[in-house]
Amino acid sequence: MHNNDDSDCLMAVMTAQEAAQIWGLSRNAVSDACRRGALRGRKSGKTWLVTVGDMLVYQRGRYWPDMIPVELKPAFDQAIAYMNDRK
């Protein structure tokens, strides 16, 4: 049986609506960016799914809200570390 903890990779995946709320965008802005290929995402049914890491890449150079939900903090920190390693 798998133990779900805060570092689980599923915590890094969110809907376009969740991403929009976290990054101060509209759901349509996130969905449109996915559709255009400006933001890497995957569609599940009618819902676009994105990762914290891909949102960081997409939002690079833009305003990032200071308040990241506690449950996304491990995934957020992991994505930041990954991006720093790629520099």
A tleap script that builds the chain and sets N, CA, C and O, in Angstrom:
source leaprc.protein.ff14SB
mol = sequence {
  NMET HIE ASN ASN ASP ASP SER ASP CYS LEU
  MET ALA VAL MET THR ALA GLN GLU ALA ALA
  GLN ILE TRP GLY LEU SER ARG ASN ALA VAL
  SER ASP ALA CYS ARG ARG GLY ALA LEU ARG
  GLY ARG LYS SER GLY LYS THR TRP LEU VAL
  THR VAL GLY ASP MET LEU VAL TYR GLN ARG
  GLY ARG TYR TRP PRO ASP MET ILE PRO VAL
  GLU LEU LYS PRO ALA PHE ASP GLN ALA ILE
  ALA TYR MET ASN ASP ARG CLYS
}
set mol.1.N position { 0.829 -1.168 0.000 }
set mol.1.CA position { 0.000 0.000 0.000 }
set mol.1.C position { 0.885 1.245 0.000 }
set mol.1.O position { 1.875 1.322 0.728 }
set mol.2.N position { 0.514 2.200 -0.816 }
set mol.2.CA position { 1.290 3.423 -0.955 }
set mol.2.C position { 0.951 4.393 0.167 }
set mol.2.O position { -0.217 4.581 0.508 }
set mol.3.N position { 1.963 4.996 0.727 }
set mol.3.CA position { 1.769 5.977 1.792 }
set mol.3.C position { 1.758 7.374 1.179 }
set mol.3.O position { 2.791 7.837 0.694 }
set mol.4.N position { 0.625 8.046 1.189 }
set mol.4.CA position { 0.532 9.407 0.662 }
set mol.4.C position { 1.039 10.384 1.701 }
set mol.4.O position { 0.453 10.515 2.775 }
set mol.5.N position { 2.121 11.069 1.388 }
set mol.5.CA position { 2.605 12.127 2.258 }
set mol.5.C position { 2.701 13.411 1.448 }
set mol.5.O position { 2.400 13.414 0.254 }
set mol.6.N position { 3.114 14.490 2.077 }
set mol.6.CA position { 3.137 15.789 1.417 }
set mol.6.C position { 4.121 15.864 0.256 }
set mol.6.O position { 3.989 16.743 -0.596 }
set mol.7.N position { 5.096 14.975 0.197 }
set mol.7.CA position { 6.068 15.011 -0.891 }
set mol.7.C position { 5.613 14.178 -2.082 }
set mol.7.O position { 6.346 14.062 -3.064 }
set mol.8.N position { 4.435 13.606 -2.016 }
set mol.8.CA position { 3.899 12.795 -3.101 }
set mol.8.C position { 3.831 13.628 -4.377 }
set mol.8.O position { 3.420 14.787 -4.345 }
set mol.9.N position { 4.234 13.037 -5.495 }
set mol.9.CA position { 4.266 13.778 -6.757 }
set mol.9.C position { 2.883 14.237 -7.193 }
set mol.9.O position { 2.780 15.192 -7.964 }
set mol.10.N position { 1.821 13.597 -6.731 }
set mol.10.CA position { 0.480 14.036 -7.098 }
set mol.10.C position { 0.165 15.421 -6.554 }
set mol.10.O position { -0.692 16.115 -7.101 }
set mol.11.N position { 0.839 15.834 -5.493 }
set mol.11.CA position { 0.618 17.168 -4.945 }
set mol.11.C position { 1.128 18.243 -5.906 }
set mol.11.O position { 0.723 19.402 -5.813 }
set mol.12.N position { 2.005 17.866 -6.818 }
set mol.12.CA position { 2.541 18.823 -7.779 }
set mol.12.C position { 1.585 19.059 -8.939 }
set mol.12.O position { 1.789 19.988 -9.721 }
set mol.13.N position { 0.543 18.236 -9.068 }
set mol.13.CA position { -0.417 18.360 -10.162 }
set mol.13.C position { -1.648 19.105 -9.670 }
set mol.13.O position { -2.151 18.845 -8.577 }
set mol.14.N position { -2.130 20.044 -10.500 }
set mol.14.CA position { -3.321 20.807 -10.133 }
set mol.14.C position { -4.137 21.119 -11.374 }
set mol.14.O position { -3.635 21.053 -12.496 }
set mol.15.N position { -5.385 21.456 -11.163 }
set mol.15.CA position { -6.247 21.846 -12.273 }
set mol.15.C position { -5.913 23.278 -12.692 }
set mol.15.O position { -5.237 24.011 -11.971 }
set mol.16.N position { -6.399 23.655 -13.863 }
set mol.16.CA position { -6.213 25.028 -14.327 }
set mol.16.C position { -6.838 26.008 -13.341 }
set mol.16.O position { -6.292 27.087 -13.108 }
set mol.17.N position { -7.982 25.639 -12.761 }
set mol.17.CA position { -8.652 26.508 -11.791 }
set mol.17.C position { -7.791 26.702 -10.543 }
set mol.17.O position { -7.644 27.823 -10.057 }
set mol.18.N position { -7.221 25.612 -10.024 }
set mol.18.CA position { -6.363 25.712 -8.842 }
set mol.18.C position { -5.116 26.543 -9.144 }
set mol.18.O position { -4.716 27.386 -8.341 }
set mol.19.N position { -4.504 26.300 -10.306 }
set mol.19.CA position { -3.317 27.064 -10.693 }
set mol.19.C position { -3.645 28.542 -10.825 }
set mol.19.O position { -2.866 29.399 -10.408 }
set mol.20.N position { -4.790 28.834 -11.401 }
set mol.20.CA position { -5.209 30.222 -11.576 }
set mol.20.C position { -5.363 30.917 -10.228 }
set mol.20.O position { -4.948 32.066 -10.073 }
set mol.21.N position { -5.945 30.243 -9.268 }
set mol.21.CA position { -6.131 30.835 -7.942 }
set mol.21.C position { -4.800 31.098 -7.261 }
set mol.21.O position { -4.616 32.145 -6.639 }
set mol.22.N position { -3.873 30.157 -7.372 }
set mol.22.CA position { -2.574 30.293 -6.710 }
set mol.22.C position { -1.747 31.415 -7.332 }
set mol.22.O position { -1.117 32.198 -6.621 }
set mol.23.N position { -1.754 31.489 -8.666 }
set mol.23.CA position { -0.902 32.452 -9.354 }
set mol.23.C position { -1.627 33.734 -9.745 }
set mol.23.O position { -1.066 34.556 -10.470 }
set mol.24.N position { -2.846 33.921 -9.288 }
set mol.24.CA position { -3.557 35.167 -9.542 }
set mol.24.C position { -3.943 35.377 -10.989 }
set mol.24.O position { -3.927 36.505 -11.480 }
set mol.25.N position { -4.291 34.305 -11.675 }
set mol.25.CA position { -4.717 34.366 -13.066 }
set mol.25.C position { -6.165 33.916 -13.170 }
set mol.25.O position { -6.742 33.448 -12.189 }
set mol.26.N position { -6.753 34.053 -14.347 }
set mol.26.CA position { -8.077 33.480 -14.565 }
set mol.26.C position { -7.904 32.035 -15.048 }
set mol.26.O position { -6.867 31.679 -15.608 }
set mol.27.N position { -8.924 31.216 -14.828 }
set mol.27.CA position { -8.881 29.837 -15.315 }
set mol.27.C position { -8.708 29.825 -16.824 }
set mol.27.O position { -7.984 28.989 -17.364 }
set mol.28.N position { -9.382 30.763 -17.514 }
set mol.28.CA position { -9.273 30.829 -18.973 }
set mol.28.C position { -7.850 31.155 -19.422 }
set mol.28.O position { -7.390 30.638 -20.440 }
set mol.29.N position { -7.149 32.008 -18.671 }
set mol.29.CA position { -5.762 32.339 -19.027 }
set mol.29.C position { -4.883 31.096 -18.962 }
set mol.29.O position { -4.053 30.872 -19.843 }
set mol.30.N position { -5.065 30.291 -17.922 }
set mol.30.CA position { -4.269 29.062 -17.779 }
set mol.30.C position { -4.651 28.069 -18.868 }
set mol.30.O position { -3.774 27.493 -19.512 }
set mol.31.N position { -5.942 27.862 -19.083 }
set mol.31.CA position { -6.410 26.923 -20.112 }
set mol.31.C position { -5.946 27.345 -21.502 }
set mol.31.O position { -5.489 26.516 -22.288 }
set mol.32.N position { -6.066 28.640 -21.803 }
set mol.32.CA position { -5.635 29.141 -23.111 }
set mol.32.C position { -4.133 28.958 -23.308 }
set mol.32.O position { -3.691 28.613 -24.404 }
set mol.33.N position { -3.342 29.187 -22.252 }
set mol.33.CA position { -1.889 28.991 -22.347 }
set mol.33.C position { -1.566 27.531 -22.644 }
set mol.33.O position { -0.647 27.242 -23.410 }
set mol.34.N position { -2.316 26.612 -22.044 }
set mol.34.CA position { -2.123 25.185 -22.319 }
set mol.34.C position { -2.493 24.873 -23.769 }
set mol.34.O position { -1.762 24.170 -24.468 }
set mol.35.N position { -3.614 25.394 -24.203 }
set mol.35.CA position { -4.092 25.143 -25.565 }
set mol.35.C position { -3.098 25.666 -26.605 }
set mol.35.O position { -2.872 25.022 -27.629 }
set mol.36.N position { -2.504 26.840 -26.339 }
set mol.36.CA position { -1.534 27.451 -27.260 }
set mol.36.C position { -0.166 26.780 -27.207 }
set mol.36.O position { 0.650 26.955 -28.112 }
set mol.37.N position { 0.084 26.015 -26.149 }
set mol.37.CA position { 1.393 25.394 -25.981 }
set mol.37.C position { 2.373 26.270 -25.220 }
set mol.37.O position { 3.541 25.908 -25.080 }
set mol.38.N position { 1.919 27.419 -24.724 }
set mol.38.CA position { 2.792 28.299 -23.944 }
set mol.38.C position { 3.035 27.730 -22.551 }
set mol.38.O position { 4.050 28.026 -21.921 }
set mol.39.N position { 2.110 26.920 -22.078 }
set mol.39.CA position { 2.194 26.256 -20.776 }
set mol.39.C position { 1.982 24.775 -21.006 }
set mol.39.O position { 0.987 24.374 -21.608 }
set mol.40.N position { 2.909 23.960 -20.531 }
set mol.40.CA position { 2.769 22.521 -20.694 }
set mol.40.C position { 1.676 22.018 -19.769 }
set mol.40.O position { 1.710 22.256 -18.562 }
set mol.41.N position { 0.720 21.330 -20.334 }
set mol.41.CA position { -0.383 20.790 -19.559 }
set mol.41.C position { -0.959 19.567 -20.247 }
set mol.41.O position { -0.580 19.227 -21.368 }
set mol.42.N position { -1.863 18.926 -19.570 }
set mol.42.CA position { -2.511 17.728 -20.118 }
set mol.42.C position { -3.991 17.829 -19.820 }
set mol.42.O position { -4.390 18.241 -18.731 }
set mol.43.N position { -4.790 17.455 -20.778 }
set mol.43.CA position { -6.227 17.514 -20.597 }
set mol.43.C position { -6.740 16.166 -20.099 }
set mol.43.O position { -6.392 15.118 -20.644 }
set mol.44.N position { -7.564 16.205 -19.069 }
set mol.44.CA position { -8.245 15.021 -18.541 }
set mol.44.C position { -9.730 15.330 -18.605 }
set mol.44.O position { -10.249 16.100 -17.797 }
set mol.45.N position { -10.405 14.730 -19.563 }
set mol.45.CA position { -11.793 15.097 -19.810 }
set mol.45.C position { -11.822 16.520 -20.326 }
set mol.45.O position { -11.191 16.832 -21.336 }
set mol.46.N position { -12.546 17.378 -19.644 }
set mol.46.CA position { -12.625 18.790 -20.036 }
set mol.46.C position { -11.703 19.669 -19.196 }
set mol.46.O position { -11.730 20.892 -19.331 }
set mol.47.N position { -10.892 19.067 -18.334 }
set mol.47.CA position { -10.080 19.807 -17.377 }
set mol.47.C position { -8.605 19.772 -17.756 }
set mol.47.O position { -8.041 18.702 -17.983 }
set mol.48.N position { -7.988 20.940 -17.822 }
set mol.48.CA position { -6.551 21.022 -18.031 }
set mol.48.C position { -5.847 20.791 -16.705 }
set mol.48.O position { -6.254 21.328 -15.674 }
set mol.49.N position { -4.784 19.986 -16.736 }
set mol.49.CA position { -3.951 19.715 -15.570 }
set mol.49.C position { -2.553 20.247 -15.841 }
set mol.49.O position { -2.016 20.074 -16.935 }
set mol.50.N position { -1.970 20.890 -14.851 }
set mol.50.CA position { -0.618 21.427 -14.954 }
set mol.50.C position { 0.147 21.049 -13.693 }
set mol.50.O position { -0.447 20.628 -12.700 }
set mol.51.N position { 1.457 21.202 -13.736 }
set mol.51.CA position { 2.273 20.936 -12.549 }
set mol.51.C position { 2.802 22.240 -11.975 }
set mol.51.O position { 2.837 23.267 -12.653 }
set mol.52.N position { 3.208 22.180 -10.726 }
set mol.52.CA position { 3.821 23.338 -10.077 }
set mol.52.C position { 5.049 23.767 -10.873 }
set mol.52.O position { 5.235 24.956 -11.129 }
set mol.53.N position { 5.882 22.817 -11.265 }
set mol.53.CA position { 7.099 23.131 -12.016 }
set mol.53.C position { 6.809 23.836 -13.325 }
set mol.53.O position { 7.489 24.802 -13.672 }
set mol.54.N position { 5.806 23.367 -14.058 }
set mol.54.CA position { 5.467 24.004 -15.323 }
set mol.54.C position { 4.887 25.398 -15.112 }
set mol.54.O position { 5.116 26.296 -15.922 }
set mol.55.N position { 4.135 25.584 -14.026 }
set mol.55.CA position { 3.619 26.917 -13.723 }
set mol.55.C position { 4.756 27.862 -13.370 }
set mol.55.O position { 4.717 29.038 -13.734 }
set mol.56.N position { 5.775 27.364 -12.662 }
set mol.56.CA position { 6.929 28.207 -12.334 }
set mol.56.C position { 7.652 28.652 -13.599 }
set mol.56.O position { 8.048 29.811 -13.721 }
set mol.57.N position { 7.819 27.733 -14.532 }
set mol.57.CA position { 8.468 28.070 -15.802 }
set mol.57.C position { 7.623 29.095 -16.555 }
set mol.57.O position { 8.155 30.075 -17.075 }
set mol.58.N position { 6.318 28.875 -16.616 }
set mol.58.CA position { 5.413 29.783 -17.316 }
set mol.58.C position { 5.383 31.166 -16.668 }
set mol.58.O position { 5.328 32.179 -17.366 }
set mol.59.N position { 5.417 31.208 -15.356 }
set mol.59.CA position { 5.295 32.457 -14.619 }
set mol.59.C position { 6.628 33.170 -14.401 }
set mol.59.O position { 6.659 34.258 -13.826 }
set mol.60.N position { 7.712 32.577 -14.847 }
set mol.60.CA position { 9.029 33.181 -14.627 }
set mol.60.C position { 9.026 34.635 -15.100 }
set mol.60.O position { 8.657 34.927 -16.237 }
set mol.61.N position { 9.433 35.526 -14.231 }
set mol.61.CA position { 9.485 36.933 -14.569 }
set mol.61.C position { 8.190 37.681 -14.268 }
set mol.61.O position { 8.141 38.901 -14.422 }
set mol.62.N position { 7.147 36.981 -13.844 }
set mol.62.CA position { 5.879 37.628 -13.494 }
set mol.62.C position { 5.738 37.668 -11.979 }
set mol.62.O position { 6.518 37.047 -11.257 }
set mol.63.N position { 4.751 38.391 -11.513 }
set mol.63.CA position { 4.455 38.443 -10.081 }
set mol.63.C position { 4.005 37.077 -9.595 }
set mol.63.O position { 3.148 36.449 -10.217 }
set mol.64.N position { 4.570 36.614 -8.499 }
set mol.64.CA position { 4.133 35.371 -7.864 }
set mol.64.C position { 3.526 35.726 -6.525 }
set mol.64.O position { 4.129 36.485 -5.765 }
set mol.65.N position { 2.363 35.206 -6.212 }
set mol.65.CA position { 1.773 35.517 -4.901 }
set mol.65.C position { 2.641 34.972 -3.773 }
set mol.65.O position { 3.298 33.941 -3.917 }
set mol.66.N position { 2.630 35.672 -2.665 }
set mol.66.CA position { 3.413 35.252 -1.507 }
set mol.66.C position { 2.774 34.080 -0.779 }
set mol.66.O position { 3.462 33.337 -0.079 }
set mol.67.N position { 1.488 33.908 -0.932 }
set mol.67.CA position { 0.754 32.886 -0.178 }
set mol.67.C position { 0.543 31.628 -1.016 }
set mol.67.O position { -0.433 31.534 -1.760 }
set mol.68.N position { 1.439 30.675 -0.900 }
set mol.68.CA position { 1.276 29.378 -1.544 }
set mol.68.C position { 0.596 28.474 -0.523 }
set mol.68.O position { 1.024 28.435 0.631 }
set mol.69.N position { -0.454 27.741 -0.914 }
set mol.69.CA position { -1.122 26.854 0.046 }
set mol.69.C position { -0.135 25.877 0.684 }
set mol.69.O position { 0.770 25.377 0.017 }
set mol.70.N position { -0.311 25.613 1.956 }
set mol.70.CA position { 0.597 24.749 2.722 }
set mol.70.C position { 0.748 23.381 2.054 }
set mol.70.O position { 1.850 22.834 2.017 }
set mol.71.N position { -0.340 22.825 1.527 }
set mol.71.CA position { -0.255 21.489 0.931 }
set mol.71.C position { 0.570 21.473 -0.357 }
set mol.71.O position { 1.014 20.407 -0.784 }
set mol.72.N position { 0.785 22.637 -0.987 }
set mol.72.CA position { 1.606 22.697 -2.198 }
set mol.72.C position { 3.048 23.078 -1.909 }
set mol.72.O position { 3.889 23.011 -2.806 }
set mol.73.N position { 3.356 23.476 -0.682 }
set mol.73.CA position { 4.702 23.942 -0.333 }
set mol.73.C position { 5.794 22.915 -0.669 }
set mol.73.O position { 6.805 23.305 -1.254 }
set mol.74.N position { 5.644 21.610 -0.328 }
set mol.74.CA position { 6.698 20.659 -0.692 }
set mol.74.C position { 6.913 20.564 -2.206 }
set mol.74.O position { 8.054 20.522 -2.667 }
set mol.75.N position { 5.839 20.529 -2.967 }
set mol.75.CA position { 5.963 20.454 -4.421 }
set mol.75.C position { 6.569 21.740 -4.972 }
set mol.75.O position { 7.380 21.696 -5.898 }
set mol.76.N position { 6.186 22.871 -4.418 }
set mol.76.CA position { 6.713 24.169 -4.829 }
set mol.76.C position { 8.219 24.221 -4.574 }
set mol.76.O position { 8.986 24.605 -5.457 }
set mol.77.N position { 8.644 23.834 -3.369 }
set mol.77.CA position { 10.063 23.841 -3.025 }
set mol.77.C position { 10.854 22.891 -3.921 }
set mol.77.O position { 11.967 23.209 -4.340 }
set mol.78.N position { 10.282 21.735 -4.211 }
set mol.78.CA position { 10.937 20.754 -5.081 }
set mol.78.C position { 11.090 21.306 -6.499 }
set mol.78.O position { 12.127 21.107 -7.132 }
set mol.79.N position { 10.078 21.988 -6.992 }
set mol.79.CA position { 10.136 22.576 -8.325 }
set mol.79.C position { 11.177 23.685 -8.384 }
set mol.79.O position { 11.915 23.788 -9.364 }
set mol.80.N position { 11.246 24.518 -7.343 }
set mol.80.CA position { 12.260 25.587 -7.287 }
set mol.80.C position { 13.663 24.983 -7.290 }
set mol.80.O position { 14.542 25.453 -8.013 }
set mol.81.N position { 13.874 23.939 -6.482 }
set mol.81.CA position { 15.191 23.285 -6.432 }
set mol.81.C position { 15.556 22.696 -7.791 }
set mol.81.O position { 16.701 22.801 -8.231 }
set mol.82.N position { 14.585 22.079 -8.452 }
set mol.82.CA position { 14.819 21.502 -9.781 }
set mol.82.C position { 15.218 22.589 -10.777 }
set mol.82.O position { 16.149 22.410 -11.562 }
set mol.83.N position { 14.509 23.715 -10.739 }
set mol.83.CA position { 14.847 24.810 -11.662 }
set mol.83.C position { 16.226 25.375 -11.366 }
set mol.83.O position { 16.968 25.701 -12.292 }
set mol.84.N position { 16.584 25.498 -10.088 }
set mol.84.CA position { 17.906 26.013 -9.735 }
set mol.84.C position { 19.020 25.070 -10.180 }
set mol.84.O position { 20.103 25.520 -10.552 }
set mol.85.N position { 18.759 23.766 -10.145 }
set mol.85.CA position { 19.754 22.778 -10.580 }
set mol.85.C position { 19.989 22.843 -12.092 }
set mol.85.O position { 21.063 22.477 -12.569 }
set mol.86.N position { 18.994 23.305 -12.841 }
set mol.86.CA position { 19.086 23.343 -14.300 }
set mol.86.C position { 19.794 24.585 -14.816 }
set mol.86.O position { 20.074 24.680 -16.011 }
set mol.87.N position { 20.091 25.538 -13.940 }
set mol.87.CA position { 20.756 26.794 -14.368 }
set mol.87.C position { 22.186 26.566 -14.732 }
set mol.87.O position { 22.884 27.507 -15.109 }
savepdb mol mol.pdb
quit
